């Protein structure tokens, strides 16, 4: 289904499927995603819009990793 749609799109623009796919990828990856990359930053940004300042909480391991040495 996707391949057929890409073939049609490429034909409408007079180009090869590979060229059309490269153009689609180039345009999709050329813009930077403005959204935060993690949940904590997303929550902070959401509440900051309402004037709420959430404190930064340092992250660390929640527990000691198990010793796997035999």
C-alpha positions as CSV (number, residue, x, y, z in Angstrom):
1,X,0.0,0.0,0.0
2,X,2.7,2.5,1.0
3,X,4.9,1.4,-2.0
4,X,2.0,2.0,-4.4
5,X,1.3,5.4,-2.9
6,X,4.9,6.4,-3.2
7,X,5.0,5.1,-6.8
8,X,2.0,7.3,-7.7
9,X,3.4,10.3,-5.9
10,X,6.7,9.9,-7.7
11,X,5.0,9.5,-11.1
12,X,2.9,12.7,-10.5
13,X,6.1,14.6,-9.9
14,X,8.0,13.0,-12.8
15,X,10.7,11.3,-10.6
16,X,11.8,7.9,-9.5
17,X,10.5,6.3,-6.3
18,X,14.0,6.5,-4.7
19,X,14.2,10.2,-5.5
20,X,10.7,10.8,-4.1
21,X,11.5,8.8,-0.9
22,X,14.8,10.7,-0.4
23,X,12.9,14.0,-0.8
24,X,10.3,12.9,1.7
25,X,12.9,11.9,4.3
26,X,15.0,15.0,3.7
27,X,12.0,17.3,4.3
28,X,10.8,15.3,7.4
29,X,14.3,15.4,9.0
30,X,15.2,18.9,8.1
31,X,13.0,20.5,10.7
32,X,13.8,20.3,14.4
33,X,11.1,18.9,16.6
34,X,10.2,21.7,19.1
35,X,8.7,19.2,21.6
36,X,10.7,18.3,24.7
37,X,12.5,15.0,24.4
38,X,11.5,13.5,27.7
39,X,8.4,13.4,29.9
40,X,9.9,15.5,32.8
41,X,10.6,18.4,30.5
42,X,7.2,18.1,28.8
43,X,5.5,18.3,32.3
44,X,7.7,21.2,33.3
45,X,6.9,23.1,30.1
46,X,3.2,22.4,30.5
47,X,3.0,23.8,34.0
48,X,5.4,26.7,33.3
49,X,2.7,28.1,30.9
50,X,0.5,28.5,34.0
51,X,3.2,30.2,36.1
52,X,4.0,27.1,38.2
53,X,7.7,26.6,38.7
54,X,8.5,22.9,39.4
55,X,11.8,22.2,41.2
56,X,14.5,20.2,39.4
57,X,14.9,17.0,41.2
58,X,18.3,15.3,40.7
59,X,18.1,11.9,39.2
60,X,20.0,8.9,40.3
61,X,19.7,5.1,40.4
62,X,16.6,4.0,42.4
63,X,18.5,1.1,43.8
64,X,21.9,-0.5,43.6
65,X,22.2,-2.7,40.6
66,X,22.6,-6.4,41.3
67,X,26.0,-7.9,41.4
68,X,26.1,-10.5,38.6
69,X,29.6,-11.7,39.3
70,X,29.8,-15.4,40.0
